[in-house]
């Protein structure tokens, strides 16, 4: 029999619900610590438990170690923003979907700067976060490539490469915006980023890239020496 099923309710709350509630508190504590502007000195098991207001034994009830915890916090945040962004895109007319998606992302990180720092801040160099960002950006590049296809872009390697370029550029722009290096109002930022994404479906882009590839004027740097 499942051990969890043998545990009696405590104050009317089932054991599974208590575990889920403790996990939620840990995740919220993780966002508070990882999304702060501090030097992450509190990113220890005891520091996380102190932020969550829970005993250390409960940490290991939910996570195997600190890296597993950081990964879970990132996945929790990215899953939420992905779900709300997908909902915003689906609800918008096709031609307005790029703006709807970017508007949701920008407004989410503007409303909670901790989310922006976790997903984009260059000052946060935790190895697990760096790895998770790379994974999420690869997924975003794939989704951008697919979205460009729905808007009429050619589904070839040139568009795929451009999708990776756009996602990298969007990420860097948001990073600069959060740092104050790019000073735009949220709606201005959304307009600019959506325009860049929509350019992927411009027939002229694929034509120009194709012409550049086939041009006899293309040379390597060695040939110019």
CNS distance restraints for C-alpha pairs under 8 A (distance, minus, plus):
assign (resid   1 and name CA) (resid   5 and name CA) 7.26 0.50 0.50
assign (resid   1 and name CA) (resid   6 and name CA) 7.63 0.50 0.50
assign (resid   2 and name CA) (resid   6 and name CA) 6.85 0.50 0.50
assign (resid   3 and name CA) (resid   7 and name CA) 6.83 0.50 0.50
assign (resid   4 and name CA) (resid  15 and name CA) 6.50 0.50 0.50
assign (resid   4 and name CA) (resid  16 and name CA) 6.82 0.50 0.50
assign (resid   5 and name CA) (resid  15 and name CA) 7.81 0.50 0.50
assign (resid   7 and name CA) (resid  15 and name CA) 6.22 0.50 0.50
assign (resid   8 and name CA) (resid  14 and name CA) 6.98 0.50 0.50
assign (resid   8 and name CA) (resid  15 and name CA) 6.94 0.50 0.50
assign (resid   9 and name CA) (resid  13 and name CA) 5.15 0.50 0.50
assign (resid   9 and name CA) (resid  14 and name CA) 4.40 0.50 0.50
assign (resid   9 and name CA) (resid  15 and name CA) 5.93 0.50 0.50
assign (resid  10 and name CA) (resid  14 and name CA) 6.55 0.50 0.50
assign (resid  10 and name CA) (resid  15 and name CA) 7.32 0.50 0.50
assign (resid  13 and name CA) (resid  17 and name CA) 6.46 0.50 0.50
assign (resid  13 and name CA) (resid  18 and name CA) 6.58 0.50 0.50
assign (resid  14 and name CA) (resid  18 and name CA) 6.37 0.50 0.50
assign (resid  15 and name CA) (resid  19 and name CA) 6.28 0.50 0.50
assign (resid  16 and name CA) (resid  20 and name CA) 6.16 0.50 0.50
assign (resid  17 and name CA) (resid  21 and name CA) 6.07 0.50 0.50
assign (resid  18 and name CA) (resid  22 and name CA) 6.19 0.50 0.50
assign (resid  19 and name CA) (resid  23 and name CA) 6.15 0.50 0.50
assign (resid  19 and name CA) (resid  61 and name CA) 7.96 0.50 0.50
assign (resid  19 and name CA) (resid  62 and name CA) 7.66 0.50 0.50
assign (resid  20 and name CA) (resid  24 and name CA) 6.18 0.50 0.50
assign (resid  21 and name CA) (resid  25 and name CA) 6.32 0.50 0.50
assign (resid  22 and name CA) (resid  26 and name CA) 6.25 0.50 0.50
assign (resid  22 and name CA) (resid  54 and name CA) 7.73 0.50 0.50
assign (resid  22 and name CA) (resid  58 and name CA) 7.48 0.50 0.50
assign (resid  23 and name CA) (resid  27 and name CA) 6.19 0.50 0.50
assign (resid  23 and name CA) (resid  62 and name CA) 6.14 0.50 0.50
assign (resid  24 and name CA) (resid  28 and name CA) 6.19 0.50 0.50
assign (resid  25 and name CA) (resid  29 and name CA) 6.10 0.50 0.50
assign (resid  25 and name CA) (resid  52 and name CA) 5.59 0.50 0.50
assign (resid  26 and name CA) (resid  30 and name CA) 6.09 0.50 0.50
assign (resid  26 and name CA) (resid  48 and name CA) 7.19 0.50 0.50
assign (resid  26 and name CA) (resid  49 and name CA) 7.28 0.50 0.50
assign (resid  26 and name CA) (resid  52 and name CA) 5.44 0.50 0.50
assign (resid  26 and name CA) (resid  59 and name CA) 7.63 0.50 0.50
assign (resid  27 and name CA) (resid  31 and name CA) 6.31 0.50 0.50
assign (resid  27 and name CA) (resid  69 and name CA) 7.94 0.50 0.50
assign (resid  27 and name CA) (resid  72 and name CA) 7.44 0.50 0.50
assign (resid  27 and name CA) (resid  73 and name CA) 5.34 0.50 0.50
assign (resid  27 and name CA) (resid  76 and name CA) 7.59 0.50 0.50
assign (resid  28 and name CA) (resid  32 and name CA) 6.27 0.50 0.50
assign (resid  28 and name CA) (resid  52 and name CA) 7.54 0.50 0.50
assign (resid  28 and name CA) (resid  73 and name CA) 7.90 0.50 0.50
assign (resid  29 and name CA) (resid  33 and name CA) 6.25 0.50 0.50
assign (resid  29 and name CA) (resid  48 and name CA) 6.35 0.50 0.50
assign (resid  29 and name CA) (resid  51 and name CA) 5.50 0.50 0.50
assign (resid  29 and name CA) (resid  52 and name CA) 5.15 0.50 0.50
assign (resid  30 and name CA) (resid  34 and name CA) 5.84 0.50 0.50
assign (resid  30 and name CA) (resid  35 and name CA) 7.94 0.50 0.50
assign (resid  30 and name CA) (resid  48 and name CA) 6.67 0.50 0.50
assign (resid  30 and name CA) (resid  69 and name CA) 7.87 0.50 0.50
assign (resid  30 and name CA) (resid  70 and name CA) 7.11 0.50 0.50
assign (resid  30 and name CA) (resid  73 and name CA) 6.12 0.50 0.50
assign (resid  31 and name CA) (resid  35 and name CA) 5.36 0.50 0.50
assign (resid  31 and name CA) (resid  36 and name CA) 7.96 0.50 0.50
assign (resid  31 and name CA) (resid  73 and name CA) 6.57 0.50 0.50
assign (resid  31 and name CA) (resid 114 and name CA) 6.61 0.50 0.50
assign (resid  31 and name CA) (resid 115 and name CA) 7.35 0.50 0.50
assign (resid  31 and name CA) (resid 118 and name CA) 7.56 0.50 0.50
assign (resid  32 and name CA) (resid  36 and name CA) 5.98 0.50 0.50
assign (resid  32 and name CA) (resid 114 and name CA) 6.77 0.50 0.50
assign (resid  33 and name CA) (resid  38 and name CA) 7.96 0.50 0.50
assign (resid  33 and name CA) (resid  40 and name CA) 6.76 0.50 0.50
assign (resid  33 and name CA) (resid  42 and name CA) 6.87 0.50 0.50
assign (resid  33 and name CA) (resid  43 and name CA) 6.74 0.50 0.50
assign (resid  33 and name CA) (resid  48 and name CA) 7.62 0.50 0.50
assign (resid  34 and name CA) (resid  40 and name CA) 6.84 0.50 0.50
assign (resid  34 and name CA) (resid  43 and name CA) 7.61 0.50 0.50
assign (resid  34 and name CA) (resid 114 and name CA) 7.54 0.50 0.50
assign (resid  34 and name CA) (resid 117 and name CA) 7.90 0.50 0.50
assign (resid  34 and name CA) (resid 118 and name CA) 6.24 0.50 0.50
assign (resid  34 and name CA) (resid 124 and name CA) 7.76 0.50 0.50
assign (resid  35 and name CA) (resid 113 and name CA) 7.36 0.50 0.50
assign (resid  35 and name CA) (resid 114 and name CA) 3.94 0.50 0.50
assign (resid  35 and name CA) (resid 115 and name CA) 6.32 0.50 0.50
assign (resid  35 and name CA) (resid 116 and name CA) 7.64 0.50 0.50
assign (resid  35 and name CA) (resid 117 and name CA) 5.31 0.50 0.50
assign (resid  35 and name CA) (resid 118 and name CA) 5.18 0.50 0.50
assign (resid  36 and name CA) (resid  40 and name CA) 7.87 0.50 0.50
assign (resid  36 and name CA) (resid 114 and name CA) 6.22 0.50 0.50
assign (resid  36 and name CA) (resid 117 and name CA) 7.57 0.50 0.50
assign (resid  42 and name CA) (resid  47 and name CA) 4.76 0.50 0.50
assign (resid  42 and name CA) (resid  48 and name CA) 6.74 0.50 0.50
assign (resid  43 and name CA) (resid  47 and name CA) 6.00 0.50 0.50
assign (resid  43 and name CA) (resid  48 and name CA) 6.26 0.50 0.50
assign (resid  44 and name CA) (resid  48 and name CA) 5.97 0.50 0.50
assign (resid  44 and name CA) (resid  66 and name CA) 7.35 0.50 0.50
assign (resid  45 and name CA) (resid  49 and name CA) 6.14 0.50 0.50
assign (resid  45 and name CA) (resid  56 and name CA) 7.14 0.50 0.50
assign (resid  45 and name CA) (resid  59 and name CA) 7.55 0.50 0.50
assign (resid  45 and name CA) (resid  66 and name CA) 6.64 0.50 0.50
assign (resid  46 and name CA) (resid  50 and name CA) 6.05 0.50 0.50
assign (resid  46 and name CA) (resid  56 and name CA) 6.55 0.50 0.50
assign (resid  47 and name CA) (resid  51 and name CA) 6.23 0.50 0.50
assign (resid  48 and name CA) (resid  52 and name CA) 6.17 0.50 0.50
assign (resid  49 and name CA) (resid  53 and name CA) 5.78 0.50 0.50
assign (resid  49 and name CA) (resid  54 and name CA) 5.15 0.50 0.50
assign (resid  49 and name CA) (resid  55 and name CA) 6.09 0.50 0.50
assign (resid  49 and name CA) (resid  56 and name CA) 5.97 0.50 0.50
assign (resid  49 and name CA) (resid  59 and name CA) 7.03 0.50 0.50
assign (resid  50 and name CA) (resid  54 and name CA) 6.51 0.50 0.50
assign (resid  50 and name CA) (resid  55 and name CA) 7.85 0.50 0.50
assign (resid  54 and name CA) (resid  58 and name CA) 6.76 0.50 0.50
assign (resid  54 and name CA) (resid  59 and name CA) 7.84 0.50 0.50
assign (resid  55 and name CA) (resid  59 and name CA) 7.21 0.50 0.50
assign (resid  56 and name CA) (resid  60 and name CA) 7.11 0.50 0.50
assign (resid  57 and name CA) (resid  61 and name CA) 6.58 0.50 0.50
assign (resid  58 and name CA) (resid  62 and name CA) 6.69 0.50 0.50
assign (resid  59 and name CA) (resid  63 and name CA) 6.05 0.50 0.50
assign (resid  60 and name CA) (resid  64 and name CA) 5.77 0.50 0.50
assign (resid  60 and name CA) (resid  65 and name CA) 7.14 0.50 0.50
assign (resid  63 and name CA) (resid  68 and name CA) 5.96 0.50 0.50
assign (resid  63 and name CA) (resid  69 and name CA) 5.71 0.50 0.50
assign (resid  64 and name CA) (resid  68 and name CA) 6.05 0.50 0.50
assign (resid  64 and name CA) (resid  69 and name CA) 7.58 0.50 0.50
assign (resid  65 and name CA) (resid  69 and name CA) 6.36 0.50 0.50
assign (resid  66 and name CA) (resid  70 and name CA) 6.27 0.50 0.50
assign (resid  67 and name CA) (resid  71 and name CA) 6.14 0.50 0.50
assign (resid  67 and name CA) (resid 128 and name CA) 6.48 0.50 0.50
assign (resid  68 and name CA) (resid  72 and name CA) 6.15 0.50 0.50
assign (resid  69 and name CA) (resid  73 and name CA) 6.26 0.50 0.50
assign (resid  70 and name CA) (resid  74 and name CA) 6.31 0.50 0.50
assign (resid  70 and name CA) (resid 128 and name CA) 6.72 0.50 0.50
assign (resid  70 and name CA) (resid 129 and name CA) 7.17 0.50 0.50
assign (resid  71 and name CA) (resid  75 and name CA) 6.15 0.50 0.50
assign (resid  71 and name CA) (resid 128 and name CA) 6.39 0.50 0.50
assign (resid  71 and name CA) (resid 129 and name CA) 7.05 0.50 0.50
assign (resid  71 and name CA) (resid 132 and name CA) 7.09 0.50 0.50
assign (resid  72 and name CA) (resid  76 and name CA) 5.99 0.50 0.50
assign (resid  73 and name CA) (resid  77 and name CA) 6.30 0.50 0.50
assign (resid  74 and name CA) (resid  78 and name CA) 6.06 0.50 0.50
assign (resid  74 and name CA) (resid 118 and name CA) 7.47 0.50 0.50
assign (resid  74 and name CA) (resid 119 and name CA) 7.85 0.50 0.50
assign (resid  74 and name CA) (resid 129 and name CA) 7.10 0.50 0.50
assign (resid  74 and name CA) (resid 132 and name CA) 7.16 0.50 0.50
assign (resid  75 and name CA) (resid  79 and name CA) 5.82 0.50 0.50
assign (resid  76 and name CA) (resid  80 and name CA) 6.40 0.50 0.50
assign (resid  77 and name CA) (resid  81 and name CA) 6.41 0.50 0.50
assign (resid  77 and name CA) (resid 115 and name CA) 7.16 0.50 0.50
assign (resid  78 and name CA) (resid  82 and name CA) 5.86 0.50 0.50
assign (resid  78 and name CA) (resid 119 and name CA) 7.98 0.50 0.50
assign (resid  78 and name CA) (resid 136 and name CA) 7.98 0.50 0.50
assign (resid  79 and name CA) (resid  83 and name CA) 6.07 0.50 0.50
assign (resid  80 and name CA) (resid  84 and name CA) 6.32 0.50 0.50
assign (resid  81 and name CA) (resid  85 and name CA) 5.92 0.50 0.50
assign (resid  81 and name CA) (resid 105 and name CA) 6.92 0.50 0.50
assign (resid  81 and name CA) (resid 108 and name CA) 7.58 0.50 0.50
assign (resid  82 and name CA) (resid  86 and name CA) 5.98 0.50 0.50
assign (resid  83 and name CA) (resid  87 and name CA) 6.20 0.50 0.50
assign (resid  84 and name CA) (resid  88 and name CA) 6.18 0.50 0.50
assign (resid  84 and name CA) (resid 104 and name CA) 7.22 0.50 0.50
assign (resid  85 and name CA) (resid  89 and name CA) 6.14 0.50 0.50
assign (resid  85 and name CA) (resid 100 and name CA) 7.74 0.50 0.50
assign (resid  85 and name CA) (resid 101 and name CA) 5.21 0.50 0.50
assign (resid  85 and name CA) (resid 102 and name CA) 7.85 0.50 0.50
assign (resid  85 and name CA) (resid 104 and name CA) 5.67 0.50 0.50
assign (resid  85 and name CA) (resid 105 and name CA) 6.72 0.50 0.50
assign (resid  86 and name CA) (resid  90 and name CA) 6.04 0.50 0.50
assign (resid  86 and name CA) (resid 101 and name CA) 7.09 0.50 0.50
assign (resid  87 and name CA) (resid  91 and name CA) 6.19 0.50 0.50
assign (resid  88 and name CA) (resid  92 and name CA) 6.44 0.50 0.50
assign (resid  88 and name CA) (resid  97 and name CA) 7.75 0.50 0.50
assign (resid  88 and name CA) (resid 100 and name CA) 5.80 0.50 0.50
assign (resid  88 and name CA) (resid 101 and name CA) 6.05 0.50 0.50
assign (resid  88 and name CA) (resid 104 and name CA) 6.97 0.50 0.50
assign (resid  89 and name CA) (resid  97 and name CA) 4.85 0.50 0.50
assign (resid  89 and name CA) (resid  98 and name CA) 7.21 0.50 0.50
assign (resid  89 and name CA) (resid 100 and name CA) 5.56 0.50 0.50
assign (resid  89 and name CA) (resid 101 and name CA) 5.31 0.50 0.50
assign (resid  90 and name CA) (resid  97 and name CA) 7.37 0.50 0.50
assign (resid  92 and name CA) (resid  96 and name CA) 5.93 0.50 0.50
assign (resid  92 and name CA) (resid  97 and name CA) 5.39 0.50 0.50
assign (resid  92 and name CA) (resid 100 and name CA) 6.63 0.50 0.50
assign (resid  93 and name CA) (resid  97 and name CA) 6.16 0.50 0.50
assign (resid  94 and name CA) (resid 151 and name CA) 7.53 0.50 0.50
assign (resid  95 and name CA) (resid 151 and name CA) 7.67 0.50 0.50
assign (resid  96 and name CA) (resid 100 and name CA) 6.20 0.50 0.50
assign (resid  97 and name CA) (resid 101 and name CA) 6.09 0.50 0.50
assign (resid  98 and name CA) (resid 102 and name CA) 6.27 0.50 0.50
assign (resid  98 and name CA) (resid 194 and name CA) 5.23 0.50 0.50
assign (resid  98 and name CA) (resid 195 and name CA) 7.99 0.50 0.50
assign (resid  98 and name CA) (resid 197 and name CA) 6.68 0.50 0.50
assign (resid  98 and name CA) (resid 198 and name CA) 6.74 0.50 0.50
assign (resid  99 and name CA) (resid 103 and name CA) 5.81 0.50 0.50
assign (resid  99 and name CA) (resid 190 and name CA) 6.47 0.50 0.50
assign (resid  99 and name CA) (resid 191 and name CA) 6.68 0.50 0.50
assign (resid  99 and name CA) (resid 193 and name CA) 7.86 0.50 0.50
assign (resid  99 and name CA) (resid 194 and name CA) 4.87 0.50 0.50
assign (resid  99 and name CA) (resid 195 and name CA) 7.94 0.50 0.50
assign (resid 100 and name CA) (resid 104 and name CA) 6.30 0.50 0.50
assign (resid 101 and name CA) (resid 105 and name CA) 6.50 0.50 0.50
assign (resid 102 and name CA) (resid 106 and name CA) 6.05 0.50 0.50
assign (resid 102 and name CA) (resid 190 and name CA) 5.70 0.50 0.50
assign (resid 102 and name CA) (resid 193 and name CA) 7.01 0.50 0.50
assign (resid 102 and name CA) (resid 194 and name CA) 6.38 0.50 0.50
assign (resid 103 and name CA) (resid 107 and name CA) 5.89 0.50 0.50
assign (resid 103 and name CA) (resid 187 and name CA) 7.39 0.50 0.50
assign (resid 103 and name CA) (resid 190 and name CA) 5.53 0.50 0.50
assign (resid 104 and name CA) (resid 108 and name CA) 5.96 0.50 0.50
assign (resid 105 and name CA) (resid 109 and name CA) 6.38 0.50 0.50
assign (resid 106 and name CA) (resid 110 and name CA) 5.97 0.50 0.50
assign (resid 106 and name CA) (resid 186 and name CA) 6.62 0.50 0.50
assign (resid 106 and name CA) (resid 189 and name CA) 7.93 0.50 0.50
assign (resid 106 and name CA) (resid 190 and name CA) 6.86 0.50 0.50
assign (resid 107 and name CA) (resid 111 and name CA) 5.95 0.50 0.50
assign (resid 107 and name CA) (resid 186 and name CA) 7.12 0.50 0.50
assign (resid 108 and name CA) (resid 112 and name CA) 6.26 0.50 0.50
assign (resid 108 and name CA) (resid 115 and name CA) 7.69 0.50 0.50
assign (resid 109 and name CA) (resid 113 and name CA) 5.27 0.50 0.50
assign (resid 109 and name CA) (resid 114 and name CA) 7.41 0.50 0.50
assign (resid 109 and name CA) (resid 115 and name CA) 5.53 0.50 0.50
assign (resid 109 and name CA) (resid 116 and name CA) 4.69 0.50 0.50
assign (resid 110 and name CA) (resid 116 and name CA) 7.47 0.50 0.50
assign (resid 110 and name CA) (resid 186 and name CA) 7.69 0.50 0.50
assign (resid 112 and name CA) (resid 116 and name CA) 7.07 0.50 0.50
assign (resid 113 and name CA) (resid 117 and name CA) 6.20 0.50 0.50
assign (resid 114 and name CA) (resid 118 and name CA) 6.15 0.50 0.50
assign (resid 115 and name CA) (resid 119 and name CA) 6.17 0.50 0.50
assign (resid 116 and name CA) (resid 120 and name CA) 5.64 0.50 0.50
assign (resid 116 and name CA) (resid 121 and name CA) 6.79 0.50 0.50
assign (resid 116 and name CA) (resid 178 and name CA) 7.30 0.50 0.50
assign (resid 117 and name CA) (resid 121 and name CA) 4.40 0.50 0.50
assign (resid 117 and name CA) (resid 124 and name CA) 7.26 0.50 0.50
assign (resid 117 and name CA) (resid 178 and name CA) 7.76 0.50 0.50
assign (resid 118 and name CA) (resid 124 and name CA) 7.09 0.50 0.50
assign (resid 118 and name CA) (resid 129 and name CA) 7.66 0.50 0.50
assign (resid 119 and name CA) (resid 133 and name CA) 6.75 0.50 0.50
assign (resid 120 and name CA) (resid 171 and name CA) 6.62 0.50 0.50
assign (resid 120 and name CA) (resid 172 and name CA) 7.79 0.50 0.50
assign (resid 120 and name CA) (resid 174 and name CA) 7.02 0.50 0.50
assign (resid 120 and name CA) (resid 175 and name CA) 5.35 0.50 0.50
assign (resid 121 and name CA) (resid 175 and name CA) 5.60 0.50 0.50
assign (resid 121 and name CA) (resid 178 and name CA) 7.45 0.50 0.50
assign (resid 121 and name CA) (resid 179 and name CA) 7.84 0.50 0.50
assign (resid 122 and name CA) (resid 175 and name CA) 6.91 0.50 0.50
assign (resid 124 and name CA) (resid 129 and name CA) 7.80 0.50 0.50
assign (resid 125 and name CA) (resid 129 and name CA) 6.99 0.50 0.50
assign (resid 125 and name CA) (resid 130 and name CA) 6.30 0.50 0.50
assign (resid 126 and name CA) (resid 130 and name CA) 6.20 0.50 0.50
assign (resid 127 and name CA) (resid 131 and name CA) 6.25 0.50 0.50
assign (resid 128 and name CA) (resid 132 and name CA) 6.13 0.50 0.50
assign (resid 129 and name CA) (resid 133 and name CA) 5.99 0.50 0.50
assign (resid 130 and name CA) (resid 134 and name CA) 6.36 0.50 0.50
assign (resid 131 and name CA) (resid 135 and name CA) 6.41 0.50 0.50
assign (resid 132 and name CA) (resid 136 and name CA) 6.14 0.50 0.50
assign (resid 133 and name CA) (resid 137 and name CA) 5.96 0.50 0.50
assign (resid 134 and name CA) (resid 138 and name CA) 6.19 0.50 0.50
assign (resid 135 and name CA) (resid 139 and name CA) 6.44 0.50 0.50
assign (resid 136 and name CA) (resid 140 and name CA) 6.16 0.50 0.50
assign (resid 137 and name CA) (resid 141 and name CA) 6.08 0.50 0.50
assign (resid 137 and name CA) (resid 167 and name CA) 6.86 0.50 0.50
assign (resid 137 and name CA) (resid 168 and name CA) 7.62 0.50 0.50
assign (resid 138 and name CA) (resid 142 and name CA) 6.40 0.50 0.50
assign (resid 138 and name CA) (resid 164 and name CA) 7.50 0.50 0.50
assign (resid 139 and name CA) (resid 143 and name CA) 6.26 0.50 0.50
assign (resid 140 and name CA) (resid 144 and name CA) 5.95 0.50 0.50
assign (resid 140 and name CA) (resid 167 and name CA) 6.86 0.50 0.50
assign (resid 141 and name CA) (resid 145 and name CA) 6.09 0.50 0.50
assign (resid 141 and name CA) (resid 160 and name CA) 7.78 0.50 0.50
assign (resid 141 and name CA) (resid 163 and name CA) 5.37 0.50 0.50
assign (resid 141 and name CA) (resid 164 and name CA) 5.03 0.50 0.50
assign (resid 141 and name CA) (resid 166 and name CA) 7.87 0.50 0.50
assign (resid 141 and name CA) (resid 167 and name CA) 5.81 0.50 0.50
assign (resid 142 and name CA) (resid 146 and name CA) 6.27 0.50 0.50
assign (resid 142 and name CA) (resid 160 and name CA) 7.69 0.50 0.50
assign (resid 142 and name CA) (resid 163 and name CA) 7.43 0.50 0.50
assign (resid 142 and name CA) (resid 164 and name CA) 7.97 0.50 0.50
assign (resid 143 and name CA) (resid 147 and name CA) 6.02 0.50 0.50
assign (resid 144 and name CA) (resid 148 and name CA) 6.04 0.50 0.50
assign (resid 144 and name CA) (resid 163 and name CA) 5.93 0.50 0.50
assign (resid 144 and name CA) (resid 167 and name CA) 7.73 0.50 0.50
assign (resid 144 and name CA) (resid 197 and name CA) 7.72 0.50 0.50
assign (resid 145 and name CA) (resid 149 and name CA) 6.38 0.50 0.50
assign (resid 145 and name CA) (resid 155 and name CA) 7.68 0.50 0.50
assign (resid 145 and name CA) (resid 159 and name CA) 6.79 0.50 0.50
assign (resid 145 and name CA) (resid 160 and name CA) 5.74 0.50 0.50
assign (resid 145 and name CA) (resid 163 and name CA) 5.43 0.50 0.50
assign (resid 146 and name CA) (resid 150 and name CA) 6.59 0.50 0.50
assign (resid 147 and name CA) (resid 151 and name CA) 6.53 0.50 0.50
assign (resid 148 and name CA) (resid 152 and name CA) 6.46 0.50 0.50
assign (resid 148 and name CA) (resid 153 and name CA) 5.30 0.50 0.50
assign (resid 148 and name CA) (resid 197 and name CA) 7.84 0.50 0.50
assign (resid 148 and name CA) (resid 198 and name CA) 7.28 0.50 0.50
assign (resid 148 and name CA) (resid 200 and name CA) 5.94 0.50 0.50
assign (resid 148 and name CA) (resid 201 and name CA) 5.33 0.50 0.50
assign (resid 149 and name CA) (resid 153 and name CA) 4.67 0.50 0.50
assign (resid 149 and name CA) (resid 154 and name CA) 6.37 0.50 0.50
assign (resid 149 and name CA) (resid 155 and name CA) 6.01 0.50 0.50
assign (resid 149 and name CA) (resid 201 and name CA) 7.14 0.50 0.50
assign (resid 151 and name CA) (resid 201 and name CA) 5.72 0.50 0.50
assign (resid 152 and name CA) (resid 201 and name CA) 5.55 0.50 0.50
assign (resid 152 and name CA) (resid 202 and name CA) 7.86 0.50 0.50
assign (resid 152 and name CA) (resid 203 and name CA) 7.93 0.50 0.50
assign (resid 153 and name CA) (resid 159 and name CA) 7.23 0.50 0.50
assign (resid 153 and name CA) (resid 200 and name CA) 6.47 0.50 0.50
assign (resid 153 and name CA) (resid 201 and name CA) 4.15 0.50 0.50
assign (resid 153 and name CA) (resid 202 and name CA) 6.73 0.50 0.50
assign (resid 153 and name CA) (resid 203 and name CA) 6.69 0.50 0.50
assign (resid 153 and name CA) (resid 206 and name CA) 7.77 0.50 0.50
assign (resid 154 and name CA) (resid 159 and name CA) 6.59 0.50 0.50
assign (resid 154 and name CA) (resid 201 and name CA) 7.63 0.50 0.50
assign (resid 154 and name CA) (resid 203 and name CA) 7.98 0.50 0.50
assign (resid 154 and name CA) (resid 206 and name CA) 7.10 0.50 0.50
assign (resid 155 and name CA) (resid 159 and name CA) 6.27 0.50 0.50
assign (resid 155 and name CA) (resid 160 and name CA) 7.34 0.50 0.50
assign (resid 156 and name CA) (resid 160 and name CA) 6.31 0.50 0.50
assign (resid 157 and name CA) (resid 161 and name CA) 5.96 0.50 0.50
assign (resid 158 and name CA) (resid 162 and name CA) 6.15 0.50 0.50
assign (resid 158 and name CA) (resid 206 and name CA) 7.12 0.50 0.50
assign (resid 158 and name CA) (resid 209 and name CA) 7.18 0.50 0.50
assign (resid 159 and name CA) (resid 163 and name CA) 6.05 0.50 0.50
assign (resid 159 and name CA) (resid 200 and name CA) 6.89 0.50 0.50
assign (resid 159 and name CA) (resid 206 and name CA) 7.17 0.50 0.50
assign (resid 160 and name CA) (resid 164 and name CA) 6.55 0.50 0.50
assign (resid 161 and name CA) (resid 165 and name CA) 6.30 0.50 0.50
assign (resid 162 and name CA) (resid 166 and name CA) 6.06 0.50 0.50
assign (resid 162 and name CA) (resid 200 and name CA) 7.10 0.50 0.50
assign (resid 163 and name CA) (resid 167 and name CA) 6.20 0.50 0.50
assign (resid 163 and name CA) (resid 200 and name CA) 7.31 0.50 0.50
assign (resid 164 and name CA) (resid 168 and name CA) 6.14 0.50 0.50
assign (resid 165 and name CA) (resid 169 and name CA) 6.11 0.50 0.50
assign (resid 166 and name CA) (resid 170 and name CA) 6.00 0.50 0.50
assign (resid 166 and name CA) (resid 196 and name CA) 7.13 0.50 0.50
assign (resid 166 and name CA) (resid 197 and name CA) 6.69 0.50 0.50
assign (resid 167 and name CA) (resid 171 and name CA) 6.08 0.50 0.50
assign (resid 168 and name CA) (resid 172 and name CA) 6.19 0.50 0.50
assign (resid 169 and name CA) (resid 173 and name CA) 6.02 0.50 0.50
assign (resid 170 and name CA) (resid 174 and name CA) 6.16 0.50 0.50
assign (resid 170 and name CA) (resid 193 and name CA) 6.51 0.50 0.50
assign (resid 171 and name CA) (resid 175 and name CA) 6.15 0.50 0.50
assign (resid 172 and name CA) (resid 176 and name CA) 6.16 0.50 0.50
assign (resid 173 and name CA) (resid 177 and name CA) 6.06 0.50 0.50
assign (resid 173 and name CA) (resid 182 and name CA) 7.47 0.50 0.50
assign (resid 174 and name CA) (resid 178 and name CA) 6.08 0.50 0.50
assign (resid 175 and name CA) (resid 179 and name CA) 6.28 0.50 0.50
assign (resid 176 and name CA) (resid 180 and name CA) 6.18 0.50 0.50
assign (resid 176 and name CA) (resid 181 and name CA) 5.06 0.50 0.50
assign (resid 176 and name CA) (resid 182 and name CA) 5.55 0.50 0.50
assign (resid 177 and name CA) (resid 181 and name CA) 5.75 0.50 0.50
assign (resid 177 and name CA) (resid 182 and name CA) 4.51 0.50 0.50
assign (resid 177 and name CA) (resid 183 and name CA) 6.35 0.50 0.50
assign (resid 177 and name CA) (resid 184 and name CA) 7.48 0.50 0.50
assign (resid 178 and name CA) (resid 182 and name CA) 7.86 0.50 0.50
assign (resid 184 and name CA) (resid 188 and name CA) 5.80 0.50 0.50
assign (resid 184 and name CA) (resid 189 and name CA) 5.82 0.50 0.50
assign (resid 185 and name CA) (resid 189 and name CA) 6.26 0.50 0.50
assign (resid 186 and name CA) (resid 190 and name CA) 6.18 0.50 0.50
assign (resid 187 and name CA) (resid 191 and name CA) 6.16 0.50 0.50
assign (resid 188 and name CA) (resid 192 and name CA) 6.32 0.50 0.50
assign (resid 189 and name CA) (resid 193 and name CA) 6.18 0.50 0.50
assign (resid 190 and name CA) (resid 194 and name CA) 5.95 0.50 0.50
assign (resid 191 and name CA) (resid 195 and name CA) 6.14 0.50 0.50
assign (resid 192 and name CA) (resid 196 and name CA) 6.47 0.50 0.50
assign (resid 193 and name CA) (resid 197 and name CA) 6.42 0.50 0.50
assign (resid 194 and name CA) (resid 198 and name CA) 6.14 0.50 0.50
assign (resid 195 and name CA) (resid 199 and name CA) 6.26 0.50 0.50
assign (resid 196 and name CA) (resid 200 and name CA) 7.30 0.50 0.50
assign (resid 198 and name CA) (resid 202 and name CA) 7.19 0.50 0.50
assign (resid 199 and name CA) (resid 205 and name CA) 7.41 0.50 0.50
assign (resid 200 and name CA) (resid 205 and name CA) 6.93 0.50 0.50
assign (resid 201 and name CA) (resid 205 and name CA) 7.65 0.50 0.50
assign (resid 202 and name CA) (resid 206 and name CA) 7.36 0.50 0.50
assign (resid 203 and name CA) (resid 207 and name CA) 6.31 0.50 0.50
assign (resid 204 and name CA) (resid 208 and name CA) 5.92 0.50 0.50
assign (resid 205 and name CA) (resid 209 and name CA) 6.11 0.50 0.50
assign (resid 206 and name CA) (resid 210 and name CA) 5.97 0.50 0.50
assign (resid 207 and name CA) (resid 211 and name CA) 6.12 0.50 0.50
assign (resid 208 and name CA) (resid 212 and name CA) 6.12 0.50 0.50
assign (resid 209 and name CA) (resid 213 and name CA) 6.22 0.50 0.50
assign (resid 210 and name CA) (resid 214 and name CA) 6.27 0.50 0.50
assign (resid 211 and name CA) (resid 215 and name CA) 5.80 0.50 0.50
assign (resid 212 and name CA) (resid 218 and name CA) 7.51 0.50 0.50
assign (resid 213 and name CA) (resid 218 and name CA) 7.58 0.50 0.50
assign (resid 219 and name CA) (resid 223 and name CA) 6.11 0.50 0.50
assign (resid 219 and name CA) (resid 224 and name CA) 7.26 0.50 0.50
assign (resid 220 and name CA) (resid 224 and name CA) 6.96 0.50 0.50
assign (resid 221 and name CA) (resid 225 and name CA) 6.81 0.50 0.50
